[in-house]
């Protein structure tokens, strides 16, 4: 799974609350820790679905 934050991110923090192992908020934008994606794929999907501006892109490698 590949996870990417789009420029439309508003830094609301919903993703980091749902999946803090992968998402964090730095300088008012979300960042991704790719090392933890594989073990939390379901939470990555939940985070993407919860994003109010649809700024999380999920794809396959």
Secondary structure, DSSP 8 states (H G I E B T S, - for coil): -EEEE-TT-----HHHHH-TTTEEEETTEEEE-GGGTGGGHHHHHHHHHH-TT--EEEE--
